[in-house]
Amino acid sequence: MAVPKRKVSKGRRGRRRAHHAIGIPKLVRCPRCGERIMPHRVCPFCGTYMGRLEVIEIEEE
């Protein structure tokens, strides 16, 4: 079984984890209503997905 020979320093550990930060979510426009939504998800505003009408029903207020 492999065992580390020396302790990994805080600096080396931090440099390795430099790319693990969570970025801002990417948003696209819904082709039907124009609202900003996350890609590959049903639009919570109009209920459509990939051009299909009414995947989910939206309650009117």
N, C-alpha and C positions, 0 to 999 in steps of 0.2 A: 504494500500500500504506500502511495506517495505521501510524504510528509514535508511541509515547507522547512527549508534549512534555517531561514531567518524570518523574523517578524517583518511584515510588510509595513513600511512607514506610512504615516498619515498623508504625507504629500503624494506618494506613489498611489496609494489607495484613492485619494481625491482626484488625481489626474485620470485614473481609470474610470471613475464614476462621473466624469465631467459631462458625458453625453446622456446621462440618465434623467436629466431634468424633464419635467412635463412642459410641453410647449402649449401655445394657445391653440384652441381647436380650429380646424379648417372649416370654413362655411361656404356653401354654394347657394345660389338662388333657386328657389322652387320654380319650375317652368310654368306652372299654372297660376300661382298667386303672387310670386315674386318675393316671398319672405325668405330670410336667410335661415337655412337649415343645415344640419350635418349631412354629409353625403352618405348614400346608401341607406337611408332611413325614411320612413313614412313621414310626410309633412304633417306636423301637428296642427297646422292652421287650416288646411283644406282637405286633408285625409287622402292624398294621392301618393302613388309610388311608381316611378318609372313610366309615367304617362297613363297608367291605369286609373280610371275614375273610381272614387269612393272605395278605397281599400279598407278604411275604417270610417265609422260615422262620427261626425263632429257635432256636438250639441250646440245649438244656437242660444245665445244669451239674450 
